[in-house]
Amino acid sequence: GFVAGVFGSILGLGGGIIITPIITTFFGVDIKYAIGASIVAVIATSSGAAISYLKDDMINVRTAMFLEIFTTIGGLVGAIFAGFFDATILNILFGCLLIFQGYNMWRKMHKGEEVVQKVESDKIAEKLKLNSSYYDKQLGKEIPYQVEKVPGGAAVMLGPGVASGLLGIGSGVFKVMAMDSMMKMPLKASTAT
């Protein structure tokens, strides 16, 4: 739990991707029960990390609250579907997710220093006041940024919600990917958010 909490908060993952395999592999718990336990742990991990990120003014709260509407809808759908899947299928899906997550972490490690991307003005982001900034301790300055493709980011957030409800993960990897790739938020702000 401690290791999942540390790595989950650093990488913006919530830790469910670590907790579920440990509970099922080392403790022999059925994956459906591990998913439920993992979701509770993910909420605690995410809440603990959020306190630190809020204090450092790195979270884009408006974007987080807007996107969480769509993630919650997806989560409800995923939780309903989880009851219909056999444990073997859930294990296979989780294994595929672990492979994907490993690849994403490797890719991020080799990406190098974050560069804020050139972003076109998005009328929805302006209307909802989603554009923001964060203080980068490493660079020692405030980094302003804009958010684009808000409807696309909202649609993408349904997927992490389904994965969360179905597999008991925080699905942070997909959320960060949506904010970073689709909505063009800086990686540090995406991870914190």
C-alpha positions as CSV (number, residue, x, y, z in Angstrom):
1,G,0.0,0.0,0.0
2,F,2.8,2.4,0.9
3,V,4.7,1.7,-2.4
4,A,1.5,2.1,-4.4
5,G,0.8,5.4,-2.6
6,V,4.3,6.8,-3.3
7,F,4.5,5.8,-7.0
8,G,0.8,6.6,-7.6
9,S,1.1,10.1,-6.3
10,I,4.3,10.8,-8.2
11,L,3.1,9.5,-11.5
12,G,-0.5,10.6,-11.2
13,L,-1.8,7.1,-11.2
14,G,-3.6,6.6,-7.9
15,G,-1.8,3.3,-7.2
16,G,-4.6,0.9,-8.3
17,I,-2.4,-0.4,-11.1
18,I,0.0,-1.6,-8.3
19,I,-2.5,-2.7,-5.6
20,T,-4.8,-4.9,-7.7
21,P,-2.0,-7.2,-9.0
22,I,-0.4,-7.5,-5.5
23,I,-3.7,-8.4,-3.8
24,T,-4.6,-11.0,-6.5
25,T,-1.1,-12.5,-7.0
26,F,0.4,-12.5,-3.4
27,F,-2.8,-12.8,-1.4
28,G,-4.9,-15.0,-3.7
29,V,-7.9,-12.6,-3.6
30,D,-10.4,-12.9,-6.4
31,I,-10.0,-10.1,-8.8
32,K,-13.5,-8.8,-8.3
33,Y,-12.9,-8.2,-4.6
34,A,-9.4,-6.8,-5.3
35,I,-11.0,-4.3,-7.7
36,G,-13.3,-3.0,-4.9
37,A,-10.5,-2.8,-2.4
38,S,-8.3,-1.1,-4.9
39,I,-10.8,1.6,-5.6
40,V,-11.0,2.6,-2.0
41,A,-7.2,2.7,-1.8
42,V,-7.0,4.8,-5.0
43,I,-9.4,7.4,-3.5
44,A,-7.2,7.7,-0.4
45,T,-4.0,7.9,-2.4
46,S,-5.4,10.5,-4.9
47,S,-6.8,12.6,-2.0
48,G,-3.5,12.6,-0.2
49,A,-1.5,13.6,-3.3
50,A,-4.1,16.3,-4.1
51,I,-3.4,18.1,-0.9
52,S,0.2,18.5,-1.8
53,Y,-0.5,19.5,-5.4
54,L,-3.1,22.0,-4.3
55,K,-0.7,23.6,-1.8
56,D,1.9,23.9,-4.6
57,D,-0.8,25.4,-6.9
58,M,-0.3,22.9,-9.6
59,I,-3.8,21.5,-10.0
60,N,-6.2,23.0,-12.5
61,V,-9.3,22.5,-10.3
62,R,-11.8,23.8,-12.9
63,T,-10.5,21.4,-15.5
64,A,-10.4,18.5,-13.0
65,M,-14.0,19.1,-11.9
66,F,-15.3,19.5,-15.4
67,L,-13.6,16.3,-16.7
68,E,-14.6,14.3,-13.5
69,I,-18.2,14.5,-14.6
70,F,-17.4,12.4,-17.7
71,T,-15.1,10.1,-15.7
72,T,-17.8,9.4,-13.2
73,I,-20.3,8.5,-15.9
74,G,-17.8,6.1,-17.4
75,G,-17.0,4.7,-13.9
76,L,-20.7,3.8,-13.3
77,V,-20.9,2.1,-16.7
78,G,-17.6,0.1,-16.0
79,A,-18.9,-1.0,-12.6
80,I,-22.1,-2.3,-14.1
81,F,-20.1,-4.2,-16.8
82,A,-17.7,-5.6,-14.2
83,G,-20.5,-7.8,-12.9
84,F,-21.0,-9.4,-16.3
85,F,-17.4,-10.3,-17.0
86,D,-15.7,-13.5,-15.9
87,A,-12.6,-13.1,-13.6
88,T,-10.4,-14.5,-16.4
89,I,-11.4,-11.8,-18.8
90,L,-10.8,-9.2,-16.1
91,N,-7.3,-10.6,-15.5
92,I,-6.5,-10.5,-19.2
93,L,-7.8,-6.9,-19.5
94,F,-5.7,-5.9,-16.5
95,G,-2.6,-7.6,-17.9
96,C,-3.0,-5.7,-21.2
97,L,-3.4,-2.5,-19.1
98,L,-0.2,-3.2,-17.2
99,I,1.8,-3.7,-20.5
100,F,0.3,-0.4,-21.8
101,Q,1.2,1.4,-18.6
102,G,4.7,0.1,-18.6
103,Y,5.2,1.3,-22.1
104,N,3.8,4.8,-21.2
105,M,6.1,5.1,-18.2
106,W,9.1,4.2,-20.4
107,R,8.1,6.7,-23.0
108,K,7.6,9.5,-20.5
109,M,11.1,8.8,-18.9
110,H,12.7,9.2,-22.3
111,K,10.7,12.3,-23.3
112,G,13.0,14.7,-21.5
113,E,12.2,18.1,-20.1
114,E,8.7,19.3,-20.5
115,V,8.0,21.9,-23.2
116,V,4.7,23.8,-23.1
117,Q,3.1,23.2,-26.5
118,K,1.7,25.9,-28.8
119,V,-2.1,25.7,-28.3
120,E,-4.9,27.3,-30.3
121,S,-7.5,29.3,-28.3
122,D,-10.5,27.1,-27.4
123,K,-13.8,29.0,-26.9
124,I,-15.2,26.4,-24.6
125,A,-12.0,26.5,-22.4
126,E,-12.3,30.3,-22.3
127,K,-16.0,30.2,-21.4
128,L,-15.4,27.6,-18.7
129,K,-12.2,29.4,-17.6
130,L,-10.1,26.2,-17.9
131,N,-6.9,28.0,-19.1
132,S,-4.5,28.4,-16.1
133,S,-0.9,28.4,-15.0
134,Y,1.3,26.6,-12.5
135,Y,4.6,27.4,-10.7
136,D,7.4,25.1,-11.8
137,K,9.8,24.7,-8.9
138,Q,12.5,23.3,-11.2
139,L,12.4,26.3,-13.6
140,G,11.7,28.7,-10.8
141,K,8.9,30.5,-12.7
142,E,5.2,30.6,-13.4
143,I,4.2,28.6,-16.5
144,P,0.9,29.8,-18.2
145,Y,-0.9,27.5,-20.5
146,Q,-4.1,27.1,-22.5
147,V,-6.4,24.1,-22.9
148,E,-7.8,23.0,-26.2
149,K,-10.1,20.4,-27.6
150,V,-12.3,20.4,-24.5
151,P,-15.1,18.2,-26.1
152,G,-12.5,15.7,-27.2
153,G,-11.0,15.6,-23.7
154,A,-14.4,15.1,-22.2
155,A,-15.2,12.2,-24.5
156,V,-11.8,10.6,-23.8
157,M,-12.5,10.8,-20.1
158,L,-15.4,8.3,-20.4
159,G,-12.8,5.7,-21.2
160,P,-10.8,6.1,-18.0
161,G,-14.0,6.0,-16.1
162,V,-15.0,2.7,-17.6
163,A,-11.5,1.3,-16.9
164,S,-11.7,2.5,-13.3
165,G,-15.1,0.9,-12.7
166,L,-14.2,-2.3,-14.6
167,L,-10.7,-2.9,-13.3
168,G,-10.4,-1.0,-9.9
169,I,-7.8,1.4,-11.0
170,G,-7.6,5.2,-10.7
171,S,-7.0,5.2,-14.5
172,G,-4.7,8.2,-14.0
173,V,-2.5,7.1,-17.0
174,F,-5.4,7.6,-19.4
175,K,-6.5,10.9,-17.7
176,V,-3.0,12.3,-17.9
177,M,-2.7,11.1,-21.5
178,A,-6.0,12.8,-22.4
179,M,-5.0,16.1,-20.8
180,D,-1.4,16.0,-22.1
181,S,-2.1,14.7,-25.7
182,M,-5.7,15.7,-26.4
183,M,-6.1,18.9,-24.5
184,K,-2.4,20.0,-24.7
185,M,-1.9,20.7,-21.0
186,P,1.7,20.6,-19.7
187,L,2.6,17.2,-18.4
188,K,3.3,18.5,-14.8
189,A,-0.1,20.2,-14.7
190,S,-1.8,17.1,-16.2
191,T,-0.2,14.8,-13.7
192,A,-1.2,17.0,-10.7
193,T,-4.7,17.6,-12.1
